[in-house]
Amino acid sequence: MHIIVGGGRVGRQLADRLEECIIIEKDEETCEELRRLGYRVVHADAREREVWERLPVRGATVILATNDDSVNIAIASIIRDFEPSDIVARVESESYMRDYRNLGVRGVSCGKTIASELIHELIEAKRRYFEIVVTEENFAGMRLADMYVGESCTIISIYREGKIYRPHPDFVLQVGDIVGIICGKEVKKTKNPFDEVLLVIRCAENYERVYREAKAIAERFDADLLILHKEDGRIMCSLKADSIQDMDVEEAVEILESLTDKVDLIVTDPPKKKVDFRTSVLIKFPILFAKGKEGYRDILAIVNTDRPENVVSYATAFANYFGKGKIMFLDREQLKTSSSTVESPTVEITVTEFNPLVEVVREVKRGYDLIIFSISNSVGNIDSEFLWKFILDTDSSVLVVR
C-alpha cells in the first residue's frame, strides 16, 4: 500500500506508476478532479492526527509529495507513530534535510538528484525467486543455454540429488532437477544497458521531436523515462512536461554535473553551434543528441578511442534492439581487445585501410540514423571539429560516450 500526501503534479505522476495508492488532498476541487480521473482520494488535511487513524498506515509506504517542507515535516512527526514501513519526502529546500533525517524520513531533492531518485525509492523492485522442477515433458535433456526464462530473469542454481550446481550454458537438465530462478530489476540491468533515461529539454521548440526519440529508446530498452526541463523559471523534473521554457546550456550542465549514477543515458536536443561542454559531464554519462528519430535502422559506430569497450558495447546494444550496425575500427590493434566483445549477427565489423579521417567522413555521408563515437578521440587523428560537424550538420542522431 502507498499513501501519497498531495494530489498535485508530482503526486499524480507517482500514483500513475504505483499500485494500491491512496491520495490525501486537502483542496476540495482538486479532490473532485482526482476522483473524476479515477484516483482513490481522501479529502482531508494530513496534518490532523485523526486522519491517519482512519487509514491503513501500518506497513505502508507514505510519500510526502507536497511542495512545502514545513508541512511535510509536520506530517512526518505524526505518522511515524503509526508504524509505516517507509516514509519518503519530496524536498524543496536542502536546509531541511537534517530535520527529515531526524524523523527517519528519506528526503529526495528534485534539484539535485531529480525525480528518478524518488521513483527508484518508491517503485519496488519486485524481486522474486521461484523454482521449476524438470520433468520428462518439460526441459529434460535441454541445455541451460536453450532455456528461456524471460528478459528480467536469470537462472542462479540447479539442485540435483542433494547437491547444488552452478549454472553453465552447456549444463544439461535431467528429470528431477530443480532450477532456481530469480527475477527483478537487478537482473534486467545485466541484460540491458539502460534502466533510466533522462530527457533534457533546452529549447522548447524541439520538445516534441526530441521527446519522440527519447520515448522510442525508453520503450525499446524497457527503461524509465524522466524529463528535465524549465517551467515558470525553475528547473523541473517530470514524467510529463506540460509547459516548457528555453534552458541555458550552463543551467543544464550544472544540473547534469550534480546527478547520481542512477541515470544511464542523457537524451537532449543538439545545440545550434559548437559549445564547450564540460568533460566531467561527458565522462559521467553517455549523451545522445537527438534529431527526432523514431528508430535506428542503420547505425555507425566510430571507434576513435584506445579503449573501445564502451563504443562497441553501445553499438552492439542499439543494433540488437533497433536494426543493423557497422562498427568502424580506425586501427587494427583495437580489434585485439574487442573482437570477443562483438557477438551480434546484426553488427558488421570494418577497419580503415588508409586515411581514417577520409574514410570516416565518406562513411558518414552514406547517411545513418545514429552515429556513435567516443569523447576521448584518442585514435584515428580525427579533428574534433569534424565530430562537431556530425552533431550539427548531419541528419543523424549522435551518441557521445566515454
Secondary structure, 3 states (H helix, E strand, C coil): CEEEECCCHHHHHHHHHCCCEEEEECCHHHHHHHHHCCCCEEECCCCCHHHHHCCCCCCCEEEECCCCHHHHHHHHHHHHHHCCCEEEEEECCHHHHHHHHHCCCEEEEHHHHHHHHHHHHHCCCCCEEEEEECECCCECCCEHHHCCCCCCEEEEEEEECCEEECCCCCCECCCCCEEEEEECHHHHHHHCCCCEEEEECCCHHHHHHHHHHHHHHHHHHCCEEEEEEEECCEEEEECCCCCCECCCHHHHHHHHHHCCCCCCEEEECCCCCCCCCCHHHHHHCCEEECCCCCCCCEEEEEECCCCCHHHHHHHHHHHHHHCEEEEEECCHHHHHHHCCCCCCCCEEEEECCCCHHHHHHHHHCCCCCEEEEECCCCCCCCCHHHHHHHHHHCCCEEEEEC
